[in-house]
């Protein structure tokens, strides 16, 4: 699963052959969360609240790029949250 970015110990990944809805994976230690790209809702997982907030902040800033990557299946790195 290609890594898109990493920040504050959180790794964001996207897998193109994955199941709908369009989503990305956030990994923080042993915790994982799947986020719907369209709604930014965590649809599965157990990410701690603080990590979830950081992921949502990053996803809001990169939402259009995430959608474009999912639709075109063209992978590229995105800037981390700073």
C-alpha atoms as an extended CHARMM CRD file, in Angstrom:
* protein
*
        82  EXT
         1         1  UNK       CA              0.0000000000        0.0000000000        0.0000000000  PROA      1               0.0000000000
         2         2  UNK       CA              1.7150000000        3.2270000000       -1.1180000000  PROA      2               0.0000000000
         3         3  UNK       CA              2.5670000000        5.7280000000        1.5660000000  PROA      3               0.0000000000
         4         4  UNK       CA              1.2730000000        9.2030000000        0.7260000000  PROA      4               0.0000000000
         5         5  UNK       CA              2.7750000000       11.0700000000        3.6720000000  PROA      5               0.0000000000
         6         6  UNK       CA              3.7090000000       10.8300000000        7.3330000000  PROA      6               0.0000000000
         7         7  UNK       CA              3.5180000000       13.3290000000       10.1720000000  PROA      7               0.0000000000
         8         8  UNK       CA              3.5600000000       13.1900000000       13.9970000000  PROA      8               0.0000000000
         9         9  UNK       CA              3.9560000000        9.4100000000       13.9100000000  PROA      9               0.0000000000
        10        10  UNK       CA              0.9340000000        8.9760000000       11.6090000000  PROA      10              0.0000000000
        11        11  UNK       CA              1.3390000000        7.2670000000        8.2400000000  PROA      11              0.0000000000
        12        12  UNK       CA             -1.2470000000        7.9320000000        5.5050000000  PROA      12              0.0000000000
        13        13  UNK       CA             -1.6320000000        5.2470000000        2.8330000000  PROA      13              0.0000000000
        14        14  UNK       CA             -3.8110000000        4.7420000000       -0.2160000000  PROA      14              0.0000000000
        15        15  UNK       CA             -4.4650000000        1.4910000000       -2.0350000000  PROA      15              0.0000000000
        16        16  UNK       CA             -6.0380000000        1.8340000000       -5.4770000000  PROA      16              0.0000000000
        17        17  UNK       CA             -7.4620000000       -1.6770000000       -5.8170000000  PROA      17              0.0000000000
        18        18  UNK       CA             -9.2940000000       -1.3870000000       -2.5130000000  PROA      18              0.0000000000
        19        19  UNK       CA            -13.0410000000       -1.6080000000       -1.9400000000  PROA      19              0.0000000000
        20        20  UNK       CA            -15.4800000000        1.3290000000       -2.1950000000  PROA      20              0.0000000000
        21        21  UNK       CA            -16.1580000000        3.9020000000       -0.9090000000  PROA      21              0.0000000000
        22        22  UNK       CA            -13.0320000000        5.8750000000       -1.8360000000  PROA      22              0.0000000000
        23        23  UNK       CA            -10.9330000000        5.9300000000        1.3270000000  PROA      23              0.0000000000
        24        24  UNK       CA             -7.4560000000        6.2050000000        2.7670000000  PROA      24              0.0000000000
        25        25  UNK       CA             -5.7620000000        4.4690000000        5.6790000000  PROA      25              0.0000000000
        26        26  UNK       CA             -4.1630000000        6.2150000000        8.6600000000  PROA      26              0.0000000000
        27        27  UNK       CA             -1.7630000000        4.1810000000       10.8150000000  PROA      27              0.0000000000
        28        28  UNK       CA             -0.6010000000        5.3870000000       14.2230000000  PROA      28              0.0000000000
        29        29  UNK       CA              1.4340000000        2.7550000000       16.0570000000  PROA      29              0.0000000000
        30        30  UNK       CA             -0.8500000000       -0.2350000000       16.5020000000  PROA      30              0.0000000000
        31        31  UNK       CA             -3.9500000000        1.8520000000       15.7110000000  PROA      31              0.0000000000
        32        32  UNK       CA             -5.5460000000        2.0990000000       12.2730000000  PROA      32              0.0000000000
        33        33  UNK       CA             -8.3420000000        4.1960000000       10.8140000000  PROA      33              0.0000000000
        34        34  UNK       CA            -10.0790000000        4.1220000000        7.4190000000  PROA      34              0.0000000000
        35        35  UNK       CA            -11.4080000000        7.5090000000        6.3010000000  PROA      35              0.0000000000
        36        36  UNK       CA            -13.9870000000        8.1220000000        3.5850000000  PROA      36              0.0000000000
        37        37  UNK       CA            -12.4370000000       10.6120000000        1.1530000000  PROA      37              0.0000000000
        38        38  UNK       CA            -15.7780000000       12.2300000000        0.2860000000  PROA      38              0.0000000000
        39        39  UNK       CA            -17.1120000000       12.7450000000        3.8260000000  PROA      39              0.0000000000
        40        40  UNK       CA            -13.8380000000       12.5070000000        5.8120000000  PROA      40              0.0000000000
        41        41  UNK       CA            -15.7060000000       10.3000000000        8.2750000000  PROA      41              0.0000000000
        42        42  UNK       CA            -13.6870000000        7.5500000000        9.9780000000  PROA      42              0.0000000000
        43        43  UNK       CA            -15.5850000000        4.5190000000        8.6910000000  PROA      43              0.0000000000
        44        44  UNK       CA            -13.5410000000        1.8870000000       10.4870000000  PROA      44              0.0000000000
        45        45  UNK       CA            -10.7720000000        1.6550000000       13.0300000000  PROA      45              0.0000000000
        46        46  UNK       CA             -9.5690000000        2.6300000000       16.4590000000  PROA      46              0.0000000000
        47        47  UNK       CA             -7.4330000000        5.7670000000       16.0500000000  PROA      47              0.0000000000
        48        48  UNK       CA             -7.0950000000        7.7810000000       19.2560000000  PROA      48              0.0000000000
        49        49  UNK       CA             -9.0080000000       11.0720000000       19.3080000000  PROA      49              0.0000000000
        50        50  UNK       CA             -5.9090000000       13.2930000000       19.0120000000  PROA      50              0.0000000000
        51        51  UNK       CA             -4.5310000000       11.3400000000       16.0310000000  PROA      51              0.0000000000
        52        52  UNK       CA             -7.9770000000       11.4010000000       14.3850000000  PROA      52              0.0000000000
        53        53  UNK       CA             -8.1020000000       15.2060000000       14.6920000000  PROA      53              0.0000000000
        54        54  UNK       CA             -4.6660000000       15.5430000000       13.0800000000  PROA      54              0.0000000000
        55        55  UNK       CA             -5.6630000000       13.2150000000       10.2370000000  PROA      55              0.0000000000
        56        56  UNK       CA             -8.8620000000       15.1840000000        9.6260000000  PROA      56              0.0000000000
        57        57  UNK       CA             -6.9650000000       18.4850000000        9.6090000000  PROA      57              0.0000000000
        58        58  UNK       CA             -4.5230000000       17.0740000000        7.0300000000  PROA      58              0.0000000000
        59        59  UNK       CA             -7.3220000000       15.4760000000        4.9530000000  PROA      59              0.0000000000
        60        60  UNK       CA             -9.2930000000       18.7230000000        4.7380000000  PROA      60              0.0000000000
        61        61  UNK       CA             -6.2400000000       20.4650000000        3.2810000000  PROA      61              0.0000000000
        62        62  UNK       CA             -5.6040000000       17.6390000000        0.7820000000  PROA      62              0.0000000000
        63        63  UNK       CA             -9.1260000000       16.4690000000       -0.0210000000  PROA      63              0.0000000000
        64        64  UNK       CA             -9.1450000000       17.4350000000       -3.7000000000  PROA      64              0.0000000000
        65        65  UNK       CA             -5.7800000000       15.7220000000       -4.2670000000  PROA      65              0.0000000000
        66        66  UNK       CA             -6.9690000000       12.5770000000       -2.4750000000  PROA      66              0.0000000000
        67        67  UNK       CA            -10.0630000000       12.4650000000       -4.6850000000  PROA      67              0.0000000000
        68        68  UNK       CA             -7.9820000000       12.9970000000       -7.8100000000  PROA      68              0.0000000000
        69        69  UNK       CA             -5.5150000000       10.2600000000       -6.8370000000  PROA      69              0.0000000000
        70        70  UNK       CA             -8.3430000000        7.7900000000       -6.1630000000  PROA      70              0.0000000000
        71        71  UNK       CA            -10.0760000000        8.5970000000       -9.4670000000  PROA      71              0.0000000000
        72        72  UNK       CA             -6.9680000000        8.6250000000      -11.6810000000  PROA      72              0.0000000000
        73        73  UNK       CA             -5.0520000000        5.9810000000       -9.7280000000  PROA      73              0.0000000000
        74        74  UNK       CA             -1.9210000000        8.1010000000      -10.1330000000  PROA      74              0.0000000000
        75        75  UNK       CA              0.0980000000        7.9880000000       -6.9460000000  PROA      75              0.0000000000
        76        76  UNK       CA              2.2050000000       10.8890000000       -5.6690000000  PROA      76              0.0000000000
        77        77  UNK       CA              3.4080000000       12.0920000000       -2.2750000000  PROA      77              0.0000000000
        78        78  UNK       CA              1.5430000000       14.8450000000       -0.4670000000  PROA      78              0.0000000000
        79        79  UNK       CA              2.9450000000       17.3350000000        2.0210000000  PROA      79              0.0000000000
        80        80  UNK       CA              2.7440000000       16.3900000000        5.6830000000  PROA      80              0.0000000000
        81        81  UNK       CA              0.8650000000       18.3270000000        8.3230000000  PROA      81              0.0000000000
        82        82  UNK       CA              3.1730000000       20.8740000000        9.9010000000  PROA      82              0.0000000000
